[in-house]
Amino acid sequence: MAVQMAAIIVGGVLGGIQLDKWLKLKFPVFTLVLTLLSVFLAMYYFIKDVIKK
């Protein structure tokens, strides 16, 4: 479960960094948005899995 959460968060962070580099943005908008979104998604999967067990 921890590996899954880490993979979701790392994927969001790296995706945001790559989008910001590709679009040449001065402020890391996509990094912030995708990081927060991936943290919420990881927490959702965690809570869903805990309730299931």
Beta strands, then each sheet from edge to edge (+ up, - down):
end
